[in-house]
Amino acid sequence: MKQITNKEEAIDLILQQEIVAIFQGHSEWGPRALGNRSLLFDPRNKDGKDIVNKVKNREWYRPFAGVILKKEFKKYFNTLSLDESNNMTINFKCKKNTAKLFPGVVHVDNSCRVQTVSSGFLYDLLKQFNKLTKCPILLNTSLNLAGEPLVNTKEEALLLLNKSKLDAIYFVDEKKLIQKEKHESI
């Protein structure tokens, strides 16, 4: 394992089409990954759903959510007159070019379950990603594998990294990214 203390390295890995987990604060509960225990991937990759579903050992048809900068929400989605969607509980229809720009987060019915962010680590990460790519969205899913509970502890996160094809985990509170060496076998 390789440890890095710079969050920009996490963005670099996402730009290299690698899946990066983030682990911060208290654990989450329920069916949504709201940024404390998440897997993130580049939504511009047309094969993104297949890549992440393969790592999570999920069926090919399972959709993913998008986490987006709040100020960009209305630009890409029909928001039902809402200004934000903090909890990823609503599927929004995508506007004309959204599916073309971000195919990794758009479901077959041209919708996306969206979470908006306007502060915190995930916001800062998205802001930097958008600055580099002009893409204000990241694919976001829960930090677990199919059929397994959500990751709760740091030990569980490291176990998941070791037993899966996940590329890296960024421990936000410690400002530490742990990345698998490319030559390691799983």
Secondary structure, 3 states (H helix, E strand, C coil): CEEECCHHHHHHHHHCCCCEEEECCCCCCCCCCCCCEEEEECCCCCCHHHHHHHHHCCCCCCCCEEEEEHHHHHHHECCCCCCCCCCCCCEEEECCCHHHHCHHHCCCCCEEEEEEECCHHHHHHHHHHHHHHCCCEEEEEECCCCCCCCCCCHHHHHHHHHHCCCCEEEEHHHCEEEECCCCCCC
